[in-house]
Amino acid sequence: MNSRTSNATKKPTTTSRRPRPQAAPTDPDQLADALASKLKINSRGPPSRKSPKEVRTDSMKSINTVMQALTELGRTAWKKSASDNTSVWRSRNAEANALASTGRENLAILREMDDAGAVLEIERAALSVVGKLAALDMHEAVREALKELKTPLCKALKLPIPTEPRSKFALITLPLPNHPIE
């Protein structure tokens, strides 16, 4: 057999048309239905939810760890203002920035919990962090921490809450109380 006859005996191949994919739904109801059809609901819930007390405890522990680490950083005689370009300075600078950020995040968590009995403790911890940041010449971090500290501290001390800083001393001053000082 030659190649011509073998090709002639083969059955012709057919191609089938595949259906075109439908356009993605653009109507909000169609989108919601499409999402709901693919959604699997698990009845177990999230893996582990912490109680408010556990969250508070973890945040305070984290703040204490931050303060201890900032103290240790101070013992190395590192200062942000030194700004030499060595790898040791850059490493400690990154560590200090991370510690300042962690402290701010955990203080924000504690402030959001709205525990009236712990407001002064939270702000005392915030002031301790501010002091340690100031000792390391981390002026921008101090400024941000003082901005975040002022309103909750005024609320706790029942002082008028300042609206706009009007002077360069606004971050380090508190308004006079509305009632007589005893």
Backbone as CSV, one residue per row, in Angstrom:
resi,resn,N_x,N_y,N_z,CA_x,CA_y,CA_z,C_x,C_y,C_z
1,MET,0.828,-1.187,0.000,0.000,0.000,0.000,0.862,1.235,0.000
2,ASN,0.408,2.106,-0.783,1.165,3.346,-0.773,0.485,4.333,0.162
3,SER,1.089,5.468,0.303,0.592,6.445,1.266,-0.738,7.056,0.851
4,ARG,-1.039,7.024,-0.457,-2.295,7.587,-0.925,-3.483,6.741,-0.486
5,THR,-3.352,5.496,-0.563,-4.475,4.632,-0.232,-4.723,4.594,1.263
6,SER,-3.676,4.680,2.059,-3.881,4.662,3.514,-4.593,5.923,3.984
7,ASN,-4.331,7.062,3.338,-5.028,8.297,3.699,-6.481,8.255,3.264
8,ALA,-6.734,7.552,2.153,-8.092,7.496,1.645,-8.977,6.616,2.513
9,THR,-8.438,5.654,3.189,-9.236,4.763,4.020,-9.526,5.314,5.400
10,LYS,-8.859,6.353,5.771,-9.079,6.953,7.098,-10.399,7.689,7.092
11,LYS,-11.057,7.665,8.217,-12.313,8.384,8.363,-12.023,9.865,8.527
12,PRO,-12.887,10.678,7.942,-12.649,12.116,8.103,-12.838,12.526,9.567
13,THR,-12.040,13.463,9.982,-12.160,13.960,11.358,-13.160,15.096,11.383
14,THR,-13.907,15.130,12.445,-14.890,16.201,12.583,-14.537,17.035,13.794
15,THR,-14.850,18.246,13.723,-14.619,19.131,14.862,-15.972,19.532,15.413
16,SER,-16.046,19.564,16.683,-17.306,19.980,17.299,-17.129,21.382,17.857
17,ARG,-18.197,22.083,17.840,-18.152,23.444,18.377,-18.376,23.409,19.870
18,ARG,-17.524,24.079,20.537,-17.702,24.208,21.983,-18.574,25.429,22.233
19,PRO,-19.424,25.353,23.231,-20.258,26.525,23.500,-19.393,27.681,23.978
20,ARG,-19.754,28.858,23.562,-19.022,30.053,23.981,-19.250,30.308,25.461
21,PRO,-18.192,30.731,26.136,-18.410,31.067,27.553,-19.303,32.298,27.658
22,GLN,-20.162,32.262,28.656,-21.064,33.388,28.858,-20.291,34.558,29.441
23,ALA,-20.748,35.722,29.117,-20.107,36.926,29.654,-20.307,36.955,31.169
24,ALA,-19.343,37.495,31.852,-19.433,37.590,33.312,-20.605,38.491,33.687
25,PRO,-21.327,38.109,34.727,-22.472,38.939,35.134,-21.998,40.301,35.624
26,THR,-22.753,41.310,35.233,-22.401,42.659,35.675,-23.441,43.236,36.613
27,ASP,-24.615,42.652,36.633,-25.673,43.096,37.527,-25.313,42.675,38.951
28,PRO,-25.493,43.539,39.950,-25.131,43.168,41.329,-25.841,41.901,41.815
29,ASP,-27.091,41.707,41.426,-27.804,40.501,41.845,-27.199,39.262,41.213
30,GLN,-26.813,39.364,39.932,-26.184,38.235,39.256,-24.825,37.921,39.872
31,LEU,-24.081,38.959,40.212,-22.786,38.755,40.867,-22.961,38.062,42.214
32,ALA,-23.957,38.513,42.973,-24.211,37.907,44.285,-24.624,36.452,44.138
33,ASP,-25.474,36.144,43.148,-25.891,34.762,42.920,-24.705,33.899,42.507
34,ALA,-23.855,34.433,41.632,-22.676,33.691,41.188,-21.737,33.409,42.362
35,LEU,-21.559,34.381,43.219,-20.704,34.192,44.387,-21.321,33.197,45.353
36,ALA,-22.622,33.298,45.575,-23.302,32.409,46.518,-23.268,30.963,46.039
37,SER,-23.317,30.750,44.721,-23.300,29.383,44.212,-21.939,28.724,44.418
38,LYS,-20.885,29.520,44.502,-19.542,28.975,44.680,-19.089,28.993,46.133
39,LEU,-19.860,29.607,46.996,-19.471,29.802,48.387,-19.757,28.559,49.209
40,LYS,-18.802,28.155,50.006,-18.993,27.038,50.927,-18.968,27.588,52.341
41,ILE,-19.987,27.299,53.074,-20.074,27.798,54.441,-19.671,26.684,55.390
42,ASN,-18.733,27.002,56.241,-18.230,26.058,57.215,-18.856,26.391,58.562
43,SER,-19.486,25.439,59.198,-20.210,25.722,60.435,-19.305,25.823,61.656
44,ARG,-18.052,25.504,61.511,-17.150,25.537,62.667,-16.727,26.925,63.089
45,GLY,-16.745,27.885,62.205,-16.332,29.238,62.557,-14.829,29.394,62.457
46,PRO,-14.311,30.572,62.864,-12.866,30.794,62.786,-12.130,29.861,63.746
47,PRO,-10.870,29.579,63.432,-10.126,28.593,64.214,-10.066,28.890,65.706
48,SER,-9.627,30.078,66.085,-9.560,30.373,67.516,-9.763,31.866,67.727
49,ARG,-10.775,32.172,68.427,-11.036,33.577,68.746,-10.584,33.820,70.170
50,LYS,-9.899,34.934,70.340,-9.420,35.274,71.670,-10.473,36.114,72.374
51,SER,-10.564,35.915,73.640,-11.477,36.732,74.431,-10.869,38.122,74.573
52,PRO,-11.695,39.130,74.882,-11.140,40.472,75.082,-10.042,40.500,76.152
53,LYS,-10.209,39.694,77.167,-9.192,39.652,78.231,-7.866,39.118,77.682
54,GLU,-7.925,38.098,76.832,-6.704,37.548,76.237,-6.055,38.556,75.292
55,VAL,-6.880,39.254,74.530,-6.346,40.272,73.617,-5.654,41.368,74.411
56,ARG,-6.291,41.819,75.496,-5.718,42.861,76.349,-4.397,42.389,76.946
57,THR,-4.395,41.156,77.448,-3.176,40.607,78.057,-2.050,40.501,77.032
58,ASP,-2.367,39.983,75.838,-1.348,39.846,74.791,-0.793,41.209,74.373
59,SER,-1.671,42.204,74.260,-1.220,43.542,73.859,-0.332,44.163,74.929
60,MET,-0.704,44.020,76.189,0.132,44.576,77.272,1.485,43.862,77.339
61,LYS,1.474,42.547,77.130,2.746,41.807,77.112,3.628,42.290,75.958
62,SER,3.004,42.528,74.831,3.754,43.013,73.676,4.346,44.394,73.950
63,ILE,3.579,45.263,74.589,4.084,46.599,74.923,5.233,46.498,75.919
64,ASN,5.112,45.609,76.900,6.207,45.416,77.852,7.461,44.904,77.146
65,THR,7.280,44.002,76.198,8.419,43.490,75.423,9.063,44.612,74.611
66,VAL,8.229,45.466,74.015,8.741,46.610,73.255,9.567,47.512,74.169
67,MET,9.050,47.813,75.351,9.781,48.697,76.272,11.104,48.075,76.700
68,GLN,11.109,46.771,76.965,12.365,46.112,77.337,13.368,46.144,76.185
69,ALA,12.881,45.899,74.982,13.784,45.913,73.823,14.319,47.317,73.559
70,LEU,13.474,48.345,73.736,13.948,49.726,73.567,14.996,50.066,74.633
71,THR,14.799,49.564,75.843,15.787,49.779,76.908,17.119,49.125,76.526
72,GLU,17.053,47.889,76.022,18.273,47.196,75.601,18.956,47.930,74.452
73,LEU,18.167,48.461,73.546,18.720,49.227,72.433,19.429,50.477,72.958
74,GLY,18.867,51.102,73.964,19.496,52.267,74.586,20.805,51.918,75.266
75,ARG,20.884,50.724,75.809,22.126,50.288,76.482,23.272,50.105,75.499
76,THR,22.944,49.916,74.230,24.007,49.769,73.228,24.545,51.128,72.797
77,ALA,23.979,52.206,73.329,24.358,53.580,73.011,23.942,53.975,71.597
78,TRP,22.994,53.254,71.015,22.481,53.609,69.689,21.558,54.809,69.812
79,LYS,21.694,55.735,68.899,20.809,56.904,68.816,20.443,57.100,67.351
80,LYS,19.192,57.438,67.124,18.748,57.700,65.751,19.505,58.886,65.167
81,SER,19.808,59.875,65.998,20.463,61.089,65.518,21.909,60.847,65.086
82,ALA,22.523,59.747,65.509,23.909,59.466,65.137,24.015,59.222,63.627
83,SER,23.075,58.567,63.068,22.912,58.262,61.640,24.224,58.032,60.887
84,ASP,25.063,57.168,61.424,26.202,56.756,60.616,25.701,55.655,59.685
85,ASN,26.399,55.393,58.648,25.891,54.514,57.606,26.464,53.101,57.714
86,THR,26.708,52.647,58.915,27.228,51.288,59.080,26.068,50.304,59.087
87,SER,26.394,49.059,58.858,25.351,48.030,58.845,24.757,47.843,60.248
88,VAL,25.569,48.034,61.272,25.071,47.907,62.647,24.047,49.004,62.931
89,TRP,24.360,50.247,62.531,23.415,51.345,62.766,22.120,51.096,62.012
90,ARG,22.224,50.661,60.743,21.020,50.398,59.937,20.189,49.278,60.542
91,SER,20.838,48.259,61.026,20.136,47.138,61.650,19.394,47.586,62.907
92,ARG,20.077,48.355,63.739,19.429,48.855,64.967,18.331,49.867,64.645
93,ASN,18.515,50.650,63.602,17.490,51.597,63.174,16.229,50.847,62.740
94,ALA,16.412,49.782,61.964,15.271,48.975,61.528,14.580,48.333,62.728
95,GLU,15.360,47.853,63.675,14.802,47.251,64.883,14.005,48.283,65.680
96,ALA,14.572,49.464,65.845,13.892,50.517,66.606,12.595,50.942,65.927
97,ASN,12.615,51.073,64.610,11.397,51.434,63.878,10.333,50.360,64.014
98,ALA,10.738,49.100,63.940,9.786,47.994,64.101,9.206,47.987,65.512
99,LEU,10.032,48.249,66.506,9.553,48.286,67.889,8.565,49.436,68.099
100,ALA,8.880,50.595,67.535,7.973,51.740,67.658,6.629,51.423,67.006
101,SER,6.663,50.791,65.855,5.440,50.431,65.140,4.621,49.404,65.931
102,THR,5.276,48.406,66.469,4.594,47.386,67.268,3.958,48.012,68.502
103,GLY,4.680,48.913,69.147,4.123,49.599,70.314,2.884,50.401,69.958
104,ARG,2.941,51.145,68.863,1.779,51.948,68.420,0.588,51.053,68.116
105,GLU,0.821,49.942,67.421,-0.269,49.037,67.058,-0.947,48.465,68.304
106,ASN,-0.142,48.037,69.265,-0.720,47.431,70.463,-1.399,48.461,71.357
107,LEU,-0.877,49.662,71.414,-1.564,50.724,72.155,-2.901,51.048,71.493
108,ALA,-2.936,51.030,70.174,-4.199,51.283,69.453,-5.220,50.188,69.761
109,ILE,-4.769,48.944,69.831,-5.673,47.841,70.176,-6.257,48.060,71.565
110,LEU,-5.397,48.420,72.513,-5.871,48.644,73.885,-6.829,49.829,73.962
111,ARG,-6.540,50.885,73.227,-7.422,52.059,73.250,-8.775,51.744,72.628
112,GLU,-8.798,50.912,71.623,-10.052,50.547,70.968,-10.939,49.686,71.855
113,MET,-10.359,49.009,72.818,-11.140,48.130,73.685,-12.078,48.909,74.602
114,ASP,-11.819,50.193,74.774,-12.697,51.079,75.531,-12.958,50.561,76.942
115,ASP,-11.907,50.172,77.617,-12.008,49.725,79.006,-11.759,50.931,79.899
116,ALA,-12.835,51.486,80.442,-12.740,52.733,81.202,-11.800,52.617,82.402
117,GLY,-11.736,51.471,83.011,-10.889,51.305,84.187,-9.409,51.263,83.881
118,ALA,-9.059,50.959,82.638,-7.651,50.785,82.284,-7.089,51.944,81.480
119,VAL,-7.860,53.004,81.285,-7.414,54.111,80.432,-6.110,54.706,80.947
120,LEU,-6.048,54.989,82.237,-4.820,55.592,82.773,-3.631,54.640,82.687
121,GLU,-3.865,53.346,82.883,-2.771,52.380,82.749,-2.251,52.342,81.310
122,ILE,-3.175,52.380,80.362,-2.790,52.356,78.951,-1.977,53.596,78.610
123,GLU,-2.443,54.754,79.046,-1.735,56.003,78.730,-0.419,56.102,79.498
124,ARG,-0.359,55.509,80.674,0.926,55.459,81.408,1.923,54.625,80.613
125,ALA,1.467,53.491,80.072,2.336,52.655,79.243,2.761,53.424,77.989
126,ALA,1.820,54.169,77.409,2.141,54.972,76.221,3.206,56.012,76.550
127,LEU,3.077,56.652,77.694,4.088,57.641,78.100,5.450,56.997,78.329
128,SER,5.455,55.782,78.848,6.725,55.072,79.033,7.384,54.792,77.684
129,VAL,6.572,54.363,76.705,7.111,54.123,75.366,7.649,55.424,74.786
130,VAL,6.907,56.535,74.970,7.351,57.843,74.470,8.696,58.208,75.083
131,GLY,8.849,57.993,76.377,10.110,58.308,77.051,11.272,57.512,76.493
132,LYS,11.030,56.236,76.232,12.110,55.396,75.696,12.456,55.795,74.257
133,LEU,11.433,56.154,73.477,11.690,56.617,72.112,12.455,57.942,72.120
134,ALA,12.107,58.824,73.046,12.802,60.111,73.152,14.260,59.905,73.548
135,ALA,14.519,58.939,74.435,15.896,58.661,74.852,16.749,58.176,73.685
136,LEU,16.093,57.581,72.671,16.811,57.097,71.490,16.821,58.120,70.350
137,ASP,16.381,59.338,70.632,16.310,60.417,69.642,15.410,60.075,68.455
138,MET,14.351,59.336,68.692,13.398,58.976,67.641,12.267,60.002,67.641
139,HIS,12.588,61.209,67.224,11.685,62.354,67.361,10.379,62.204,66.592
140,GLU,10.424,61.667,65.399,9.186,61.501,64.618,8.258,60.493,65.292
141,ALA,8.805,59.403,65.788,7.994,58.403,66.495,7.404,58.999,67.775
142,VAL,8.172,59.839,68.463,7.680,60.520,69.663,6.521,61.438,69.303
143,ARG,6.687,62.193,68.241,5.634,63.124,67.814,4.331,62.376,67.492
144,GLU,4.438,61.273,66.772,3.249,60.484,66.435,2.604,59.895,67.688
145,ALA,3.424,59.398,68.597,2.889,58.809,69.833,2.201,59.873,70.685
146,LEU,2.765,61.070,70.738,2.135,62.135,71.514,0.805,62.568,70.900
147,LYS,0.729,62.583,69.574,-0.537,62.921,68.910,-1.620,61.922,69.301
148,GLU,-1.251,60.644,69.311,-2.213,59.596,69.632,-2.566,59.567,71.115
149,LEU,-1.690,60.049,71.937,-1.861,59.997,73.384,-2.724,61.130,73.933
150,LYS,-2.700,62.264,73.311,-3.295,63.466,73.887,-4.809,63.351,74.113
151,THR,-5.559,62.936,73.125,-7.017,62.868,73.259,-7.459,61.869,74.328
152,PRO,-6.958,60.621,74.327,-7.379,59.697,75.382,-6.983,60.171,76.781
153,LEU,-5.824,60.818,76.872,-5.389,61.317,78.178,-6.298,62.447,78.651
154,CYS,-6.676,63.347,77.763,-7.608,64.425,78.133,-8.957,63.861,78.546
155,LYS,-9.433,62.846,77.844,-10.703,62.205,78.219,-10.607,61.592,79.604
156,ALA,-9.516,60.881,79.866,-9.345,60.205,81.153,-9.265,61.196,82.310
157,LEU,-8.649,62.345,82.059,-8.500,63.357,83.108,-9.652,64.359,83.112
158,LYS,-10.655,64.118,82.252,-11.829,64.982,82.138,-11.441,66.424,81.814
159,LEU,-10.517,66.554,80.876,-10.078,67.859,80.390,-10.720,68.111,79.031
160,PRO,-10.866,69.379,78.658,-11.403,69.644,77.317,-10.474,69.045,76.259
161,ILE,-11.075,68.461,75.256,-10.290,67.817,74.203,-9.897,68.869,73.175
162,PRO,-8.598,69.064,72.979,-8.140,70.086,72.021,-8.525,69.697,70.602
163,THR,-8.863,70.698,69.811,-9.257,70.428,68.429,-8.073,70.536,67.478
164,GLU,-7.359,71.611,67.517,-6.220,71.829,66.626,-5.018,72.295,67.432
165,PRO,-3.849,71.746,67.166,-2.668,72.284,67.828,-2.394,73.701,67.323
166,ARG,-2.315,74.632,68.252,-2.128,76.033,67.842,-0.714,76.538,68.070
167,SER,0.069,75.761,68.742,1.440,76.217,68.967,2.384,75.036,68.818
168,LYS,3.663,75.336,68.814,4.639,74.259,68.698,4.715,73.421,69.980
169,PHE,4.082,73.899,71.052,4.080,73.166,72.310,2.798,72.366,72.510
170,ALA,1.937,72.326,71.517,0.617,71.694,71.663,0.709,70.218,72.021
171,LEU,1.726,69.535,71.552,1.829,68.106,71.845,2.286,67.810,73.269
172,ILE,2.893,68.782,73.912,3.408,68.511,75.261,2.668,69.288,76.344
173,THR,1.563,69.927,75.993,0.775,70.645,76.990,-0.629,70.074,77.046
174,LEU,-1.260,70.229,78.186,-2.646,69.823,78.364,-3.476,71.051,78.634
175,PRO,-4.733,71.065,78.212,-5.575,72.214,78.470,-5.922,72.339,79.954
176,LEU,-6.303,73.527,80.363,-6.731,73.723,81.751,-8.080,73.056,81.965
177,PRO,-8.312,72.514,83.143,-9.598,71.859,83.401,-10.728,72.876,83.478
178,ASN,-11.945,72.401,83.179,-13.122,73.254,83.270,-13.560,73.457,84.716
179,HIS,-13.168,72.589,85.579,-13.557,72.650,86.980,-12.367,73.052,87.832
180,PRO,-12.614,73.555,89.054,-11.478,73.963,89.902,-10.588,72.778,90.274
181,ILE,-9.318,73.046,90.363,-8.360,72.000,90.750,-8.349,71.917,92.261
182,GLU,-8.485,70.721,92.761,-8.518,70.528,94.228,-7.172,70.213,94.781
